[in-house]
Amino acid sequence: MESRTVLKNAAGLKLLVGLVQFLPPRAAYPLIQVLAWLNLTLRRKHPRVRAMFTNQWVLHQGQIGPKELKELVRKTFANRLRAQYDFYHHLNNPQELMEMVIFSPKIQELIDLAQTSSRGVMLVGLHLGNFDLLGWALAQQIPDMQVISVANPSTSYRVENEVRRRIGLDITPASFEALVKASKRLKSGGVVVTANDRPFEDFKNPLNFCGKPAHLPTVHVRLALKAQVPMVVVAAFRQADKYYLEASDLIQPVPDENHDHEIIFNAERVLEITADFIRKAPDQWNMYYPIWPDAVTKIL
């Protein structure tokens, strides 16, 4: 959970998860609003809070006032805490978890494809809505999905990964071995998942994201091109007390003799769809790392 910024050790995180499972919604939901307000008020200069302001400012192309931006960031913190609470509170009751999920027609098409086709699928997730619940729900329908997570995870991040493994996800921190495994899985008709909205320089050229250059992952594009499989952007949007699971159309990778052009073109196609997803619910986009570090807003 993102509370690892406060509780940096694994024991503290496990205790927090345990408390969340026993705290009823009528007490948790008001508390979440208070915690979101305190986080914004008391930690305004924290790098992650500043990153939230900057990322949202760029997403809105600078056309957002200070008051509106502050409220948007507060709602984003609250929505992330709500998503985490909903997931961990019901984690030990699969029936209750599933009752919170609504499968869109496109998600159902994706599940049918993964279950019946011999062709692999590269899923591209993003830090939007309830991505833990998304992973759980898909894992119930698509067995043995491989998730490429951040390399060298922190202790608390490893605790989260333990939970994700228990719900049926094959969590593999990014490495050469993980990529080889992912490539083989895709070629054999399996499903691999990774995110594309967390800053990471694995490609020398910046990519256009929301109208500005950004250094973002391209591993999903490389894997899809090598295995010749489609990519699909997926997310879980909160709608009242439910989470609506959505998927994009299949994005077929387009080869190019110029390798750099090939990566840029396909990565930016996926990023354009990613941005469209985020704009559907900007107050549910939880990116705590600065995607555009040179775009620090004057509002801060």
C-alpha positions in Angstrom: 0.0 0.0 0.0 1.1 3.6 -0.5 1.3 4.0 3.2 4.8 2.6 3.0 5.8 6.2 2.7 4.9 6.4 6.4 5.5 2.8 7.5 8.7 1.8 5.7 9.1 -1.6 7.3 7.5 -4.9 6.3 6.2 -5.6 9.8 4.4 -2.2 10.0 2.9 -2.7 6.6 1.6 -6.2 7.5 0.1 -4.8 10.7 -1.7 -2.0 8.7 -3.1 -4.5 6.3 -4.4 -6.6 9.2 -6.1 -3.5 10.8 -7.7 -2.5 7.4 -9.3 -6.0 7.2 -11.2 -5.4 10.5 -12.1 -1.7 10.1 -15.7 -1.4 8.9 -16.4 0.9 5.9 -18.5 3.3 8.0 -15.4 4.1 10.0 -12.8 3.7 7.2 -14.3 6.0 4.5 -14.5 9.2 6.6 -11.1 8.4 8.0 -9.7 8.1 4.4 -10.9 11.7 3.7 -9.1 13.0 6.8 -5.9 11.1 5.9 -6.0 12.4 2.4 -6.4 16.0 3.7 -3.6 15.6 6.2 -1.2 14.0 3.7 -1.7 17.0 1.4 -1.6 19.6 4.1 1.3 18.3 6.2 3.5 16.9 3.4 3.0 19.5 0.7 6.7 19.7 -0.1 7.3 15.9 -0.1 8.7 14.8 -3.5 5.8 12.5 -4.1 3.2 15.1 -3.3 5.0 17.6 -5.6 5.1 14.9 -8.3 1.3 14.5 -8.1 0.8 18.2 -8.5 3.2 18.4 -11.5 1.8 15.3 -13.2 -1.8 16.5 -13.0 -0.8 20.0 -14.1 0.8 18.6 -17.3 -2.1 16.2 -17.8 -4.4 19.3 -17.8 -1.9 21.2 -20.1 -1.5 23.9 -17.4 -5.1 24.9 -17.8 -6.0 24.3 -14.1 -6.1 26.8 -11.3 -4.4 26.4 -7.9 -7.5 25.7 -5.9 -8.9 23.2 -8.4 -5.5 21.5 -8.7 -5.1 21.2 -4.9 -8.6 19.6 -4.7 -7.9 17.2 -7.5 -4.7 16.0 -5.8 -6.5 15.6 -2.5 -9.2 13.5 -4.2 -6.5 11.4 -5.9 -5.0 10.6 -2.5 -8.4 9.7 -1.1 -9.3 7.5 -4.1 -6.0 5.6 -3.8 -6.6 5.0 -0.1 -10.2 4.0 -0.9 -9.0 1.5 -3.5 -6.4 0.0 -1.2 -9.0 -0.3 1.6 -11.6 -1.9 -0.6 -9.1 -4.5 -1.8 -7.4 -5.4 1.4 -10.6 -5.2 3.5 -12.3 -7.9 1.3 -9.1 -9.8 0.4 -10.0 -12.9 2.4 -13.5 -13.0 1.0 -13.4 -13.7 -2.8 -17.1 -13.5 -3.2 -17.3 -10.0 -1.7 -14.4 -8.9 -3.9 -16.0 -10.2 -7.0 -19.3 -8.4 -6.1 -17.4 -5.2 -6.3 -16.3 -5.9 -9.9 -18.1 -5.0 -13.2 -16.6 -6.6 -16.3 -17.0 -4.4 -19.4 -17.7 -6.0 -22.8 -14.1 -5.4 -23.9 -12.7 -6.9 -20.8 -14.8 -10.0 -21.3 -13.6 -10.2 -24.9 -10.0 -10.0 -23.6 -10.7 -12.8 -21.2 -12.3 -14.9 -23.9 -9.3 -14.3 -26.1 -6.8 -15.3 -23.4 -8.8 -18.4 -22.5 -9.3 -19.7 -26.1 -6.6 -18.4 -28.3 -3.2 -19.8 -28.8 -1.9 -16.3 -29.3 -0.4 -14.4 -26.4 -1.5 -11.0 -25.2 0.6 -8.1 -23.7 -1.4 -6.3 -21.1 -0.5 -2.7 -20.4 -1.7 -1.5 -17.0 -1.4 1.9 -15.4 -1.5 3.4 -11.9 -5.2 4.2 -12.2 -8.2 3.3 -10.1 -7.8 -0.1 -8.3 -5.0 -1.9 -10.1 -4.7 -4.5 -7.3 -8.3 -5.5 -7.7 -7.9 -5.5 -11.5 -5.0 -7.9 -11.2 -7.0 -10.1 -8.8 -10.1 -10.2 -11.0 -8.1 -11.0 -14.2 -6.2 -13.7 -12.3 -9.5 -15.5 -11.5 -10.2 -15.8 -15.2 -6.7 -16.0 -16.7 -4.4 -18.4 -14.8 -0.7 -17.9 -14.5 -0.4 -14.3 -15.7 3.1 -12.9 -15.4 3.5 -9.4 -14.0 6.8 -7.5 -14.7 7.2 -5.2 -11.7 9.8 -2.7 -10.6 13.4 -4.0 -10.3 15.0 -4.2 -6.9 11.7 -3.7 -4.9 11.9 -2.3 -1.4 11.0 -4.4 1.6 7.5 -3.0 1.8 7.0 -3.4 -1.9 8.0 -7.1 -1.6 5.2 -7.5 1.0 2.7 -6.2 -1.5 4.2 -8.6 -4.1 3.7 -11.5 -1.7 0.0 -10.6 -1.6 -0.2 -10.4 -5.4 1.5 -13.9 -5.6 -1.1 -15.3 -3.2 -3.9 -14.1 -5.5 -2.5 -16.0 -8.5 -0.1 -13.5 -10.2 3.4 -14.5 -11.2 5.3 -11.5 -10.0 8.7 -11.1 -11.6 10.8 -7.9 -10.8 12.2 -6.5 -14.0 15.4 -8.3 -15.1 16.9 -10.0 -18.1 15.7 -13.3 -16.8 12.1 -11.9 -16.3 12.1 -10.6 -19.9 13.2 -13.9 -21.3 10.5 -15.7 -19.3 7.9 -13.1 -20.5 9.0 -13.5 -24.2 8.6 -17.3 -23.9 5.2 -17.0 -22.2 3.8 -14.7 -24.9 5.1 -16.9 -27.8 3.4 -19.9 -26.1 0.1 -18.1 -25.9 0.3 -16.7 -22.4 -0.4 -13.3 -20.9 2.1 -10.8 -19.5 1.3 -7.6 -17.7 3.4 -4.4 -17.1 2.8 -0.7 -16.5 3.8 2.1 -18.9 3.1 5.3 -16.9 6.0 5.1 -14.3 9.1 7.1 -15.3 11.9 4.8 -16.4 14.7 5.3 -18.9 15.1 2.1 -20.8 15.1 3.8 -24.2 17.5 6.7 -25.2 14.7 8.7 -26.9 11.9 10.4 -24.9 8.3 9.7 -25.8 5.4 12.1 -26.4 3.0 11.7 -23.5 0.3 14.3 -22.9 2.0 16.7 -25.3 5.4 16.7 -23.5 8.5 14.5 -23.8 8.8 11.9 -21.1 11.1 8.9 -20.4 8.8 6.0 -19.9 9.1 2.2 -20.2 9.0 0.6 -23.7 9.5 -3.1 -22.6 5.8 -3.9 -23.5 6.4 -2.7 -27.0 9.7 -4.7 -27.4 8.0 -7.9 -26.0 4.9 -7.5 -28.3 7.1 -6.9 -31.4 9.3 -9.9 -30.6 6.5 -12.3 -29.9 4.2 -10.7 -32.6 1.3 -10.4 -30.2 -1.2 -7.6 -29.6 -1.1 -5.1 -26.7 -4.2 -4.1 -24.7 -4.5 -1.2 -22.2 -6.4 -2.2 -19.0 -7.7 -0.4 -16.0 -10.2 -0.6 -13.1 -12.2 2.6 -12.6 -14.2 3.2 -9.4 -17.8 4.0 -10.0 -19.6 4.6 -6.6 -19.1 1.4 -4.7 -18.1 -0.7 -7.7 -15.0 -1.0 -9.9 -15.6 -1.0 -13.7 -12.9 -3.1 -15.5 -12.2 -1.7 -18.9 -9.9 -2.6 -21.8 -8.9 -0.9 -25.0 -9.1 -2.5 -28.5 -6.3 -4.7 -29.5 -3.2 -2.7 -30.5 -1.3 -4.6 -33.1 2.4 -3.7 -33.1 3.6 -2.2 -36.3 7.1 -3.2 -37.4 9.6 -0.8 -38.9 13.1 -1.3 -40.4 14.3 1.6 -38.2 14.4 0.2 -34.7 14.2 3.5 -32.9 11.2 4.6 -35.1 9.6 1.3 -34.4 9.8 1.6 -30.6 8.7 5.3 -30.6 5.8 4.9 -33.0 4.3 1.9 -31.1 5.0 3.2 -27.6 3.4 6.5 -28.4 0.3 4.7 -29.8 -0.1 3.0 -26.5 0.6 6.2 -24.5 -2.1 8.0 -26.4 -4.7 5.4 -25.3 -3.2 5.5 -21.8 -3.7 9.3 -21.6 -7.3 8.8 -22.8 -7.9 6.3 -20.0 -6.4 8.7 -17.4 -8.6 11.6 -18.7 -11.7 9.6 -18.0 -10.9 9.7 -14.3 -7.9 12.0 -13.5 -8.7 12.0 -9.8 -7.9 8.2 -9.8 -4.5 8.5 -11.4 -2.0 7.7 -8.7 1.5 8.4 -10.1 3.7 9.4 -7.3 6.9 9.8 -9.4 7.6 12.9 -11.6 7.0 12.0 -15.2 8.0 15.5 -16.3 10.6 16.6 -13.7 11.3 19.8 -15.7 7.7 20.9 -15.5 7.5 21.8 -11.8 4.4 24.0 -11.6 4.5 27.6 -10.3 1.5 26.6 -8.2 3.8 24.7 -5.8 
